[in-house]
């Protein structure tokens, strides 16, 4: 029989055959991200070829090549690439060199290069990539270790409890299942290890794993049909996600649906203290139950913040040299969270104060505390611009499903509405705005995962709403600021008491990704305190602004007042500028001093007895909030002259000199003795900050009736915690 062919069709067929032959001749490779990673979507780029893992040289590497690699790994693309072994030097072969990609290739194997194993590079030239965080939906990759069978990338995983009535929040125990081709499949436990369970629990926000009742699952497994995934997983225990573990060869399929003598994989995770229904014994055994030596500060959401450690009773920061996911995960697990999602550098979550306690931290990944890791005591050259931070995996508590913002102009603002049970059904309703403030707004924004609060509204009539706006379901809300959800705050419960009602007076918030953070320079206060006896005739403006004690009103102009004077230097170490709550139009004019107050009470000054009783007090209005000085490279933005804009720029500070009116405490009526001198910034929480715990400063103080001594000044928590041995690491 003759062969009839239309020229165009033949040409297309030939091209398809050539393409298929070309693809079949391409080397089969597999990629992974390794090294000193700070995020799970970045790292040293490694290639699996000829049954051996190796690296890629940075010569001629480009963003186009990075795009190809990241897409091959299942990400939408690349953000950047890094030369010179930024993520650490690899080992073994350098498989690729002089890689040239156009960006349209499906695999790095398609890009021209010197050829596999042909390189004149050293591992100091290993290339790294930073991929887009978002994954390609339904991405499949070719597993070269399994005869080119397509499998689902290990990213859609769940822990499924054995029955719905056991589905407590959070879900801590159940079958580990992987979604493959749209179906959930179990994993055979024949090659499953406790390290795999550790990684699984960590990615779901749990610090550890524990044993479970195997008899229950064995009995259940015998009655139900199973659908096994065709691969095994091999983790080292330090991976941030199961997708970073190595995949084993496909298991032989069984006609009866079994996996030899094995059963479906089950994990049982240990929740941290904050997420457990009761005090978790497993967590207490695995991690230090007493006062932790590590804390997080300045984070917008649960499980994130700047890392601070306690040494000799003093909190200090960690330098970001060599900071990676492994060290960050130790911090997260120690604090009761899961593995780390990100290890942040460059003071991304704000700068700390005080000493830098740790530098060049190196962890094995199995320490109980960051202080057990190797580190360099010498932090010479490290500044707070290099403070390390973390973002941890946290359990799915469902908090965001029970609260929403309604009527706002964007998703970051609106009337607060909560889901509550009423007459046997779930209904949405508003929150009474009586005594509603910034602390309560902070809890709402944290619960929604929207960062910090920027405003707390007691009137929301200008936002559109439906019938639920008039239905008040929560009143009397008072939060401490540490709660993970609004219902955890004190409130009236079912006995609603809201005199003004909901509707136009429903509580509202606006949220922001960043916030300022004010910290007082304690050392300057200690160095500048002194006493001055000042005549009343020179204090009339101060008397008008209530900067003197009440007994001053009875004095004549010839009498004197004894003033404890000092300078204050207030730094903004946050991530956004500190601005007054009110605009120009709402500032208060004071005729005597002839200036505006942008914040009526900006600081409180108190002299306390040793048992905490207030003996004398003062306050300072913000009449001029400006950038007195800034760190090198930062421009001043706020100046008070000519009714200018007021505020403190990030990296700048505002100085109130000791010789300014009201920069004192009137101690005329105070008896000689030992006292505590306290300064509190932003005492009424009028302006949102990322960390209110560092807004106060305390000094020990001794007054003999003629002179005064201030010493041991410190910002934030007490320097020495009772019961803690000094210098324990």
C-alpha distance (Angstrom), angle and dihedral (degrees) to the residues before:
residue distance angle dihedral
X1 . . .
X2 3.77 . .
X3 3.81 123.6 .
X4 3.80 114.6 -123.1
X5 3.79 116.8 -163.8
X6 3.77 134.9 173.5
X7 3.79 106.9 -137.9
X8 3.83 95.5 -126.6
X9 3.82 93.5 48.1
X10 3.80 91.6 48.0
X11 3.77 91.6 50.3
X12 3.83 91.2 50.9
X13 3.80 91.0 48.0
X14 3.79 92.0 49.6
X15 3.81 91.2 49.3
X16 3.79 90.8 50.7
X17 3.80 91.2 49.6
X18 3.80 91.8 48.3
X19 3.83 90.9 48.6
X20 3.80 92.1 48.4
X21 3.81 90.8 48.8
X22 3.81 90.7 47.6
X23 3.81 91.7 51.4
X24 3.79 91.7 47.8
X25 3.80 90.2 52.8
X26 3.82 94.3 50.2
X27 3.80 114.3 105.4
X28 3.79 112.0 -104.6
X29 3.78 112.4 -123.7
X30 3.78 139.6 170.7
X31 3.81 125.7 -151.8
X32 3.79 134.6 -150.0
X33 3.82 138.9 172.5
X34 3.80 113.6 -121.3
X35 3.79 142.0 157.0
X36 3.78 133.2 58.9
X37 3.79 94.9 -12.9
X38 3.77 124.6 178.8
X39 3.81 94.6 -171.9
X40 3.80 131.3 29.3
X41 3.82 91.0 -121.1
X42 3.81 95.8 57.4
X43 3.78 137.0 58.1
X44 3.76 148.7 100.6
X45 3.81 109.3 -34.3
X46 3.79 111.2 -122.3
X47 3.82 130.4 -176.9
X48 3.80 128.4 -149.6
X49 3.81 108.0 -147.2
X50 3.78 132.5 152.2
X51 3.84 90.2 4.3
X52 3.82 92.3 -58.4
X53 3.80 134.7 99.4
X54 3.80 117.1 -131.0
X55 3.81 141.9 158.3
X56 3.82 138.6 -109.7
X57 3.80 125.1 -118.9
X58 3.82 118.2 -124.2
X59 3.85 93.8 -133.2
X60 3.84 108.8 124.2
X61 3.81 91.1 -10.5
X62 3.81 112.8 150.4
X63 3.79 143.6 -176.1
X64 3.82 87.6 -98.5
X65 3.80 89.9 59.7
X66 3.81 89.2 47.0
X67 3.82 89.6 53.4
X68 3.80 90.9 53.0
X69 3.81 92.3 48.1
X70 3.81 94.8 47.6
X71 3.80 92.8 48.0
X72 3.79 89.4 49.1
X73 3.82 87.0 54.0
X74 3.80 90.6 52.4
X75 3.81 101.2 -99.9
X76 3.81 124.8 124.3
X77 3.78 91.3 -114.5
X78 3.80 145.0 -61.6
X79 3.79 130.2 -59.3
X80 3.81 96.2 -169.3
X81 3.79 144.6 -28.8
X82 3.80 129.9 -132.1
X83 3.82 129.6 -145.3
X84 3.81 130.8 -159.3
X85 3.81 99.6 45.8
X86 3.81 95.3 -67.9
X87 3.81 88.7 167.2
X88 3.79 93.6 46.6
X89 3.79 133.0 -83.6
X90 3.78 118.1 -66.6
X91 3.79 129.4 -142.8
X92 3.76 136.5 -124.1
X93 3.80 125.4 19.7
X94 3.78 126.6 3.3
X95 3.78 96.3 -136.8
X96 3.81 102.2 -176.0
X97 3.81 135.2 35.8
X98 3.82 134.0 170.8
X99 3.80 92.7 17.4
X100 3.82 113.0 -172.5
X101 3.82 116.8 -169.0
X102 3.80 129.5 172.1
X103 3.80 91.5 -154.9
X104 3.79 97.0 -112.8
X105 3.80 97.6 85.5
X106 3.81 120.1 114.1
X107 3.80 93.1 -143.4
X108 3.80 138.8 18.3
X109 3.77 85.8 -120.1
X110 3.83 87.9 70.9
X111 3.81 93.1 56.7
X112 3.84 117.6 94.4
X113 3.81 114.3 -108.6
X114 3.81 140.9 149.4
X115 3.79 87.7 -81.2
X116 3.78 131.8 -97.9
X117 3.78 112.5 -47.5
X118 3.81 94.2 4.5
X119 3.81 106.0 120.6
X120 3.79 142.0 125.4
X121 3.82 93.3 -160.3
X122 3.77 133.6 112.5
X123 3.79 127.0 -139.5
X124 3.80 89.0 -102.4
X125 3.84 83.6 76.0
X126 3.82 96.7 53.4
X127 3.80 111.0 141.0
X128 3.80 125.2 -130.7
X129 3.80 133.2 -166.8
X130 3.79 136.6 -152.3
X131 3.79 110.6 -150.4
X132 3.78 131.6 -159.4
X133 3.81 108.6 -90.5
X134 3.82 92.5 -129.2
X135 3.79 118.5 89.7
X136 3.80 127.2 -137.7
X137 3.85 104.6 -103.4
X138 3.82 111.0 -109.3
X139 3.79 92.1 -2.2
X140 3.81 116.3 -179.5
X141 3.75 125.8 -168.2
X142 3.79 134.7 -164.7
X143 3.80 112.1 -106.3
X144 3.79 102.5 -150.4
X145 3.79 91.4 -163.9
X146 3.80 91.5 65.3
X147 3.77 109.1 54.0
X148 3.81 94.0 -88.2
X149 3.82 95.9 -63.7
X150 3.79 112.4 160.7
X151 3.80 114.0 -123.6
X152 3.79 134.7 174.4
X153 3.78 113.6 -93.8
X154 3.82 109.8 -109.3
X155 3.79 98.0 -105.2
X156 3.79 108.5 98.5
X157 3.77 103.5 71.1
X158 3.78 133.4 150.4
X159 3.78 140.0 -176.1
X160 3.81 105.1 -133.9
X161 3.83 117.8 -163.4
X162 3.81 116.3 -136.4
X163 3.82 92.6 -112.9
X164 3.80 137.7 11.3
X165 3.82 94.6 -116.0
X166 3.82 88.5 60.1
X167 3.80 91.4 54.1
X168 3.78 96.5 112.3
X169 3.77 120.3 167.8
X170 2.91 115.3 -79.3
X171 3.81 100.5 31.6
X172 3.80 103.8 -135.2
X173 3.82 102.8 165.7
X174 3.78 137.3 39.7
X175 3.78 147.7 85.2
X176 3.81 117.5 -35.2
X177 3.80 106.9 -130.0
X178 3.80 132.0 -178.0
X179 3.78 124.9 -155.4
X180 3.79 111.0 -125.7
X181 3.82 122.5 173.6
X182 3.78 91.5 -16.6
X183 3.82 95.6 -50.8
X184 3.78 130.1 100.8
X185 3.80 111.7 -123.7
X186 3.80 133.2 -173.1
X187 3.80 124.9 -126.9
X188 3.79 120.9 -124.6
X189 3.80 110.0 -118.9
X190 3.83 96.4 -147.0
X191 3.81 91.3 101.0
X192 3.80 97.8 24.3
X193 3.82 116.3 121.4
X194 3.83 135.5 -167.8
X195 3.80 87.4 -108.7
X196 3.80 88.9 62.6
X197 3.81 88.9 51.9
X198 3.80 90.1 49.0
X199 3.82 91.1 55.0
X200 3.83 92.8 44.8
X201 3.80 92.9 50.6
X202 3.80 91.1 45.0
X203 3.79 94.4 54.5
X204 3.82 89.1 51.3
X205 3.80 92.4 54.1
X206 3.82 101.0 -97.0
X207 3.83 122.0 126.8
X208 3.81 96.4 -145.4
X209 3.81 149.9 -2.7
X210 3.79 133.1 -119.2
X211 3.81 140.8 -169.7
X212 3.80 121.2 -81.7
X213 3.82 138.6 -161.3
X214 3.80 101.3 -81.2
X215 3.82 94.2 -175.2
X216 3.80 92.9 69.0
X217 3.79 93.7 52.6
X218 3.81 93.2 42.3
X219 3.80 91.1 53.9
X220 3.80 91.9 46.5
X221 3.80 92.0 47.2
X222 3.79 91.9 57.6
X223 3.81 91.4 57.6
X224 3.80 100.8 44.0
X225 3.79 131.1 66.6
X226 3.78 114.1 -115.4
X227 3.77 131.8 -146.9
X228 3.80 109.4 -161.2
X229 3.77 127.2 -156.6
X230 3.78 110.9 -124.6
X231 3.79 99.2 -125.4
X232 3.77 140.8 66.7
X233 3.81 125.2 -137.4
X234 3.79 125.8 -135.5
X235 3.83 116.4 -166.8
X236 3.81 129.9 177.3
X237 3.82 90.9 -149.9
X238 3.80 95.2 -112.7
X239 3.80 98.5 82.7
X240 3.80 117.9 115.9
X241 3.80 92.3 -146.0
X242 3.79 136.8 19.3
X243 3.81 88.2 -118.2
X244 3.82 88.3 69.1
X245 3.82 92.4 59.1
X246 3.80 122.1 93.7
X247 3.78 119.0 -99.5
X248 3.78 118.8 -132.1
X249 3.79 128.6 -143.7
X250 3.78 119.2 -70.7
X251 3.76 114.9 -87.0
X252 3.78 118.8 -120.9
X253 3.80 108.3 -95.7
X254 3.80 114.4 -115.4
X255 3.76 122.5 -144.7
X256 3.79 92.8 -142.4
X257 3.84 92.8 50.6
X258 3.79 95.6 -111.4
X259 3.80 130.5 123.8
X260 3.75 101.0 -135.2
X261 3.79 108.3 -85.5
X262 3.78 91.9 -23.0
X263 3.80 133.2 105.0
X264 3.81 134.7 -148.5
X265 3.80 112.6 -69.1
X266 3.81 115.2 -98.5
X267 3.80 126.3 -172.4
X268 3.79 129.3 -165.6
X269 3.80 113.9 -164.0
X270 3.80 131.7 -159.9
X271 3.82 112.7 -130.5
X272 3.78 122.1 -144.6
X273 3.80 120.8 -109.1
X274 3.79 95.1 -95.3
X275 3.80 93.7 53.3
X276 3.80 101.4 40.4
X277 3.80 121.3 99.4
X278 3.81 87.2 -134.5
X279 3.79 135.5 6.1
X280 3.79 104.9 -55.7
X281 3.80 113.0 -127.8
X282 3.79 91.6 -168.0
X283 3.79 92.0 55.9
X284 3.83 92.3 47.1
X285 3.80 90.9 52.6
X286 3.78 96.0 46.0
X287 3.81 98.7 41.5
X288 3.78 137.4 32.1
X289 3.81 107.7 -76.9
X290 3.78 97.2 -164.9
X291 3.79 130.0 69.1
X292 3.84 104.2 -33.4
X293 3.78 118.1 -127.3
X294 3.81 90.8 -141.0
X295 3.81 131.8 61.1
X296 3.82 139.3 171.4
X297 3.80 122.5 -126.6
X298 3.81 135.6 179.9
X299 3.82 97.7 21.7
X300 3.79 120.4 141.1
X301 3.80 95.8 -149.1
X302 3.79 138.9 37.4
X303 3.80 112.7 -75.5
X304 3.79 99.1 19.7
X305 3.78 136.3 94.7
X306 3.77 149.7 99.7
X307 3.82 111.2 -50.1
X308 3.79 114.9 -118.2
X309 3.81 127.3 177.4
X310 3.79 132.0 -160.5
X311 3.80 116.8 -124.7
X312 3.80 125.0 168.9
X313 3.80 88.6 -12.6
X314 3.83 93.0 -56.3
X315 3.81 124.8 109.4
X316 3.81 115.6 -133.6
X317 3.79 139.6 162.8
X318 3.82 136.7 -105.8
X319 3.81 122.4 -116.1
X320 3.80 114.0 -125.9
X321 3.84 96.3 -131.2
X322 3.84 105.6 129.3
X323 3.81 90.2 -5.0
X324 3.82 108.8 160.2
X325 3.81 144.9 158.4
X326 3.79 92.8 -85.7
X327 3.81 93.8 59.0
X328 3.80 91.4 39.9
X329 3.81 90.5 53.7
X330 3.82 90.8 54.7
X331 3.82 88.1 56.4
X332 3.81 92.7 47.3
X333 3.81 94.8 48.9
X334 3.81 92.5 45.0
X335 3.81 89.7 56.3
X336 3.80 93.8 48.4
X337 3.81 99.9 -97.7
X338 3.79 129.6 113.4
X339 3.79 128.0 -104.3
X340 3.80 120.7 -42.6
X341 3.79 120.7 -89.6
X342 3.80 93.0 -168.4
X343 3.79 138.4 11.5
X344 3.81 103.2 -152.2
X345 3.79 125.1 -155.5
X346 3.79 136.9 -174.4
X347 3.84 95.8 48.5
X348 3.81 90.1 -70.3
X349 3.82 89.4 164.8
X350 3.79 96.7 42.8
X351 3.78 136.6 -74.5
X352 3.79 122.1 -77.6
X353 3.79 129.2 -143.5
X354 3.78 133.2 -127.0
X355 3.82 126.1 30.0
X356 3.80 129.0 -10.2
X357 3.81 100.8 -125.5
X358 3.82 103.3 -177.5
X359 3.79 135.6 36.0
X360 3.82 134.7 175.3
X361 3.80 93.1 14.1
X362 3.81 115.3 -163.8
X363 3.82 120.2 -173.1
X364 3.80 131.5 -178.1
X365 3.80 89.0 -146.7
X366 3.81 97.4 -114.6
X367 3.80 102.0 76.1
X368 3.81 117.9 122.9
X369 3.80 92.5 -137.8
X370 3.79 137.9 20.3
X371 3.80 87.0 -121.0
X372 3.82 88.6 64.6
X373 3.82 91.0 61.6
X374 3.79 122.6 93.2
X375 3.80 112.4 -96.9
X376 3.77 141.2 162.0
X377 3.81 113.8 -107.4
X378 3.78 89.9 -157.8
X379 3.80 107.2 86.4
X380 3.79 92.5 171.6
X381 3.78 108.7 152.1
X382 3.82 93.7 20.6
X383 3.79 116.8 117.2
X384 3.78 131.2 -179.2
X385 3.81 87.7 -97.0
X386 3.84 83.8 76.3
X387 3.80 98.0 50.9
X388 3.81 112.2 145.2
X389 3.81 123.0 -130.4
X390 3.81 139.1 179.1
X391 3.80 142.6 -147.3
X392 3.80 112.6 -153.9
X393 3.78 134.2 -160.3
X394 3.81 109.6 -109.3
X395 3.82 130.1 -167.0
X396 3.80 119.8 -92.7
X397 3.80 101.0 -105.8
X398 3.81 97.3 167.2
X399 3.81 92.1 -125.3
X400 3.81 93.9 138.2
X401 3.81 92.4 56.4
X402 3.81 92.6 62.5
X403 3.79 99.8 54.1
X404 3.81 136.1 46.9
X405 3.80 142.9 170.5
X406 3.78 116.8 -121.7
X407 3.81 134.5 -167.3
X408 3.81 98.5 10.3
X409 3.78 125.7 136.1
X410 3.81 91.4 -118.0
X411 3.83 137.9 12.7
X412 3.83 90.8 -92.4
X413 3.80 97.1 64.9
X414 3.78 140.8 42.2
X415 3.76 149.5 96.8
X416 3.82 112.0 -42.5
X417 3.80 112.8 -116.2
X418 3.80 124.6 179.4
X419 3.80 131.2 -164.0
X420 3.78 112.1 -124.0
X421 3.78 139.0 163.9
X422 3.80 115.9 -102.5
X423 3.81 125.7 171.1
X424 3.78 91.4 -14.4
X425 3.82 96.7 -50.5
X426 3.81 135.9 85.9
X427 3.80 115.5 -107.8
X428 3.80 135.7 174.7
X429 3.79 118.1 -121.9
X430 3.79 142.4 160.0
X431 3.80 134.1 -103.4
X432 3.79 122.8 -115.5
X433 3.80 109.6 -111.7
X434 3.80 97.1 -148.2
X435 3.85 106.9 126.9
X436 3.81 88.4 -3.3
X437 3.81 109.3 157.3
X438 3.77 148.2 158.0
X439 3.82 95.6 -73.3
X440 3.82 91.8 56.4
X441 3.81 90.2 45.7
X442 3.82 89.6 52.4
X443 3.82 90.2 56.9
X444 3.83 91.4 50.0
X445 3.81 93.7 50.7
X446 3.81 90.8 46.5
X447 3.82 91.7 49.6
X448 3.81 90.3 51.4
X449 3.81 92.1 46.6
X450 3.81 90.2 -121.6
X451 3.81 97.7 126.2
X452 3.80 123.9 -123.2
X453 3.79 129.4 -2.7
X454 3.79 114.4 -109.1
X455 3.83 96.4 -179.2
X456 3.80 139.8 12.7
X457 3.81 114.5 -152.9
X458 3.80 126.5 -156.7
X459 3.80 92.6 -176.7
X460 3.81 123.2 48.3
X461 3.82 102.6 165.0
X462 3.82 90.9 123.3
X463 3.83 91.9 64.9
X464 3.78 120.1 82.7
X465 3.80 116.8 -114.5
X466 3.78 145.9 168.3
X467 3.79 132.5 -131.8
X468 3.80 91.7 -66.9
X469 3.84 89.4 69.1
X470 3.82 90.0 74.1
X471 3.81 93.7 46.3
X472 3.82 106.9 91.6
X473 3.81 109.8 -162.5
X474 3.82 100.7 165.2
X475 3.80 131.3 41.5
X476 3.78 139.9 163.3
X477 3.81 92.4 39.0
X478 3.81 114.4 178.4
X479 3.79 120.0 169.5
X480 3.79 132.2 -171.6
X481 3.81 91.4 -152.0
X482 3.81 97.8 -114.3
X483 3.82 96.5 84.9
X484 3.81 120.2 115.3
X485 3.81 94.2 -148.2
X486 3.81 137.5 19.3
X487 3.85 95.6 -112.7
X488 3.83 88.0 61.0
X489 3.83 88.9 65.2
X490 3.79 121.2 87.5
X491 3.83 110.8 -87.4
X492 3.79 141.3 151.1
X493 3.80 95.2 -94.5
X494 3.81 113.9 -154.5
X495 3.82 92.2 -14.6
X496 3.81 98.5 85.0
X497 3.81 115.4 -163.5
X498 3.80 114.0 178.5
X499 3.84 112.1 145.5
X500 3.81 94.6 -173.4
X501 3.80 93.0 44.5
X502 3.80 127.4 -144.9
X503 3.78 124.3 -75.6
X504 3.79 108.9 76.3
X505 3.83 91.1 8.8
X506 3.82 97.2 51.8
X507 3.82 115.0 127.8
X508 3.79 118.6 -99.3
X509 3.80 139.7 -179.0
X510 3.76 143.1 -166.6
X511 3.80 119.7 -151.2
X512 3.79 135.2 -155.2
X513 3.79 137.2 -167.3
X514 3.81 91.9 -130.1
X515 3.80 139.2 34.2
X516 3.81 138.7 -175.5
X517 3.80 122.3 -106.9
X518 3.79 121.0 -154.6
X519 3.80 120.9 -156.8
X520 3.81 127.1 178.8
X521 3.81 120.1 -133.2
X522 3.81 99.1 -119.7
X523 3.80 94.4 -173.7
X524 3.81 92.6 59.2
X525 3.81 91.2 51.6
X526 3.80 90.3 51.7
X527 3.80 91.8 49.5
X528 3.83 97.8 47.2
X529 3.83 106.3 43.3
X530 3.80 116.9 120.4
X531 3.84 141.1 143.5
X532 3.79 126.3 -104.4
X533 3.80 128.5 -176.2
X534 3.80 104.7 -148.0
X535 3.83 126.9 -174.8
X536 3.79 118.4 -117.8
X537 3.80 93.4 -124.0
X538 3.85 87.1 67.2
X539 3.82 92.6 48.5
X540 3.80 103.3 58.4
X541 3.81 95.1 110.2
X542 3.81 90.1 46.4
X543 3.81 89.3 51.0
X544 3.80 90.0 51.5
X545 3.80 90.3 53.6
X546 3.85 92.8 47.7
X547 3.80 94.0 -114.1
X548 3.81 92.9 137.2
X549 3.78 131.4 67.1
X550 3.81 118.8 -92.2
X551 3.83 93.3 -103.5
X552 3.82 89.8 65.0
X553 3.82 90.6 76.5
X554 3.82 89.2 67.4
X555 3.84 94.3 54.2
X556 3.78 124.7 96.8
X557 3.80 122.8 -130.6
X558 3.79 93.8 -95.5
X559 3.82 95.5 58.7
X560 3.77 124.9 92.5
X561 3.80 135.5 -129.1
X562 3.81 122.8 -149.8
X563 3.81 110.6 -132.5
X564 3.81 129.9 -166.3
X565 3.81 100.9 -145.3
X566 3.80 130.3 -170.4
X567 3.79 142.7 151.7
X568 3.81 123.5 -108.2
X569 3.77 126.7 -155.8
X570 3.81 114.3 -169.7
X571 3.81 118.0 -163.4
X572 3.79 126.6 -160.8
X573 3.82 104.2 -143.2
X574 3.82 95.0 162.8
X575 3.79 131.7 99.0
X576 3.81 101.5 -99.7
X577 3.81 136.5 37.8
X578 3.80 120.4 -84.1
X579 3.81 108.4 -122.2
X580 3.81 131.7 176.6
X581 3.79 114.1 -97.3
X582 3.81 92.6 -125.1
X583 3.78 130.1 54.7
X584 3.81 127.1 -123.4
X585 3.80 92.9 -84.5
X586 3.83 92.3 62.4
X587 3.82 98.7 46.2
X588 3.82 117.0 117.5
X589 3.81 119.9 -121.0
X590 3.83 117.4 -140.6
X591 3.77 110.5 -161.7
X592 3.80 98.1 -165.5
X593 3.81 95.1 57.5
X594 3.82 89.9 26.5
X595 3.77 96.9 -135.3
X596 3.81 140.6 105.6
X597 3.78 125.1 -108.1
X598 3.80 109.5 -139.0
X599 3.84 91.1 -178.2
X600 3.81 114.4 23.8
X601 3.83 94.8 -152.8
X602 3.80 110.7 25.7
X603 3.82 99.2 155.0
X604 3.79 138.4 13.1
X605 3.81 121.1 -145.7
X606 3.82 116.6 -162.2
X607 3.77 137.5 175.5
X608 3.81 107.9 -153.8
X609 3.78 133.1 -171.0
X610 3.80 116.1 -120.0
X611 3.81 89.4 -96.7
X612 3.83 91.4 53.7
X613 3.82 100.4 -100.6
X614 3.81 113.0 145.5
X615 3.82 110.3 -116.4
X616 3.82 99.6 170.2
X617 3.79 135.8 -1.4
X618 3.76 144.8 -169.8
X619 3.78 137.5 177.2
X620 3.75 138.3 -155.1
X621 3.77 126.0 -144.2
X622 3.78 117.1 -150.0
X623 3.79 100.6 -112.9
X624 3.78 93.6 154.1
X625 3.77 118.9 20.7
X626 3.80 106.3 178.1
X627 3.79 146.8 136.3
X628 3.81 103.8 -88.9
X629 3.82 91.9 172.9
X630 3.81 137.4 -10.3
X631 3.77 139.0 -155.4
X632 3.79 116.6 -92.3
X633 3.80 112.4 -71.5
X634 3.83 95.6 19.4
X635 3.80 120.0 111.6
X636 3.80 122.9 -139.5
X637 3.80 111.6 -112.2
X638 3.81 105.0 174.0
X639 3.81 127.1 61.7
X640 3.80 126.0 163.5
X641 3.80 96.8 -149.3
X642 3.82 116.7 114.7
X643 3.80 93.8 11.2
X644 3.81 89.4 -60.8
X645 3.78 130.2 173.2
X646 3.80 113.8 -70.8
X647 3.80 127.5 -144.6
X648 3.81 145.2 94.3
X649 3.80 118.5 -98.3
X650 3.80 121.0 -137.4
X651 3.81 106.5 -89.8
X652 3.82 93.5 22.0
X653 3.80 134.5 96.4
X654 3.77 138.7 -147.9
X655 3.81 117.7 -138.5
X656 3.80 124.1 -156.4
X657 3.79 106.6 -166.4
X658 3.80 121.9 -137.2
X659 3.82 92.1 -115.8
X660 3.83 95.3 61.0
X661 3.81 119.0 105.9
X662 3.83 114.9 -93.9
X663 3.82 91.9 15.4
X664 3.81 88.9 123.2
X665 3.78 149.9 60.8
X666 3.81 117.0 -112.8
X667 3.85 103.2 -129.5
X668 3.82 97.3 167.8
X669 3.81 91.7 122.0
X670 3.82 96.8 40.3
X671 3.82 119.1 113.1
X672 3.84 121.4 -136.2
X673 3.80 115.0 -87.8
X674 3.80 146.4 91.7
X675 3.80 117.8 -49.1
X676 3.79 144.7 165.8
X677 3.80 116.1 -115.4
X678 3.82 111.0 -151.6
X679 3.81 133.1 -174.0
X680 3.83 121.4 -172.1
X681 3.82 121.7 -169.5
X682 3.81 121.1 -152.5
X683 3.83 89.0 2.2
X684 3.80 96.6 177.3
X685 3.82 93.3 47.8
X686 3.80 89.4 -121.2
X687 3.79 90.8 153.5
X688 3.82 124.4 42.9
X689 3.80 118.0 -112.6
X690 3.77 132.7 -179.3
X691 3.82 92.2 -126.9
X692 3.79 125.7 22.0
X693 3.82 94.4 175.5
X694 3.82 91.5 80.6
X695 3.81 94.3 50.1
X696 3.78 94.9 95.1
X697 3.78 132.7 66.7
X698 3.80 127.9 -164.1
X699 3.79 132.4 -166.0
X700 3.77 133.1 -178.4
X701 3.77 109.6 -119.1
X702 3.85 135.8 -166.9
X703 3.82 122.3 -166.1
X704 3.83 121.4 -174.1
X705 3.81 96.7 -178.0
X706 3.81 93.5 -95.0
X707 3.81 107.8 40.8
X708 3.78 136.2 27.4
X709 3.80 132.4 -147.8
X710 3.82 124.2 -163.4
X711 3.80 120.5 -169.2
X712 3.84 142.8 155.7
X713 3.80 92.4 38.6
X714 3.79 113.0 179.7
X715 3.79 139.3 168.7
X716 3.80 124.0 -126.6
X717 3.81 122.8 -11.8
X718 3.80 121.9 20.9
X719 3.76 113.4 -78.3
X720 3.80 95.0 -131.6
X721 3.79 118.1 46.0
X722 3.77 111.9 -153.7
X723 3.76 114.8 -112.1
X724 3.82 94.6 18.1
X725 3.80 115.0 119.3
X726 3.77 110.9 -122.5
X727 3.78 115.5 -110.4
X728 3.80 100.3 6.4
X729 3.80 96.2 164.6
